[in-house]
């Protein structure tokens, strides 16, 4: 006798049955009732939902209004092409650029319209929020974004966006650096600092354990590099992340040897890459315990093919600790690297958009049914 779902306890359905369903089925279940919508979109259910690895590839031009999603756990599956949210009310075609990401959501900057705004998007459910941004002339300054999703001490979830901007003050013609933080739950921006910069802010901020890490240079000519650390939950700068003595000893004081650096994330751990311009070799270091200076270890050294040939490992192959998926080389190809054989093999993927002179950007994200915070700001 088939009694149906009504005869089963709701706790059993939520904890044992629904988490095993594919995303498309869960999206349909969210339309069954308000209670199902609330439960499936909750942080508690999201913690139970098995999150498969997905690779998002964004083209390197503004003419391709979509991104591709690949299943790394099933490498032979065809990609899914996802369009950016289309803002039909805009008079002119906006310039859409992916500017930040966290584990399950992406942040898209929408330019060429007034006012400028950001789009917070869940690639799994395709639900998005439009976030107005404080005015800043994007073309006269340097802007970087970072974001994070977390639960606070009261178990309330929130998305926070950090905007780092450096520009010339039109009134004094002095260089200024601003740090602003946006909370989706309160739908408000807060100015954290506005001062004359003492270091040059470069590179995209990366997220490790609710901290945004940015690479700064006190002196570009002498390569006096620092890794600044911004605590998103506390909304303030914290202590710099220090390189180990062994790593610093290998880099050496000679700026003509190691002069190209890159920060990234590998399986949730901080990754530091440096390029030896005399040997054309990349050294990849990983911080095993975040914030512990002595926990840096060298993961690999690989040959490069010139300054544009960076090798950026971002994830291990499923079930393997010696095969790494790497970001594009100078040809725009995505590669597998075998730590044992020290060999690269092509994945068949490239990061080009319509403009073949530009390659894009890729990162790993986890599927999530999480909705935006109740009462949160932004427009759908």
Buried (B, 14 or more C-beta within 10 A) or exposed (E): EEEEEEEEEEEEBBEEEBBEBEBEEBBEBBEEEEEBBEBBBBBEBBEBBEBBBBBBBBBBBBEBBEBBBBBBEEBEEEBEEBEBBEBEEEEEEBBBBBBBBBBBBBBBBBBEBEEBBBBBBBBBBEBBBBBBBEEBEBEEBBBBBBBBBBEEEEEEBBBBBBBBBBBEEEEEEEBBBBBBBBBBBBBEBEEBEEEEBEBBBBBBBBBBBBBBBBBBBEEEEEBEBBBBBBBBBEBEBEEEBBBBEEBEEBBEEEBEBBBBBBBBBBEEBBBBBBBBBEEEEBBBBBBEEBBEEEBBEBBBBBEBEEEEBBBBBBBBBEEEEEBBBBBBBEBBBBBBBBBEEEEBEEBEBBBBBEEEEBBBBBBBBBBBBBBBBEEBBBEE
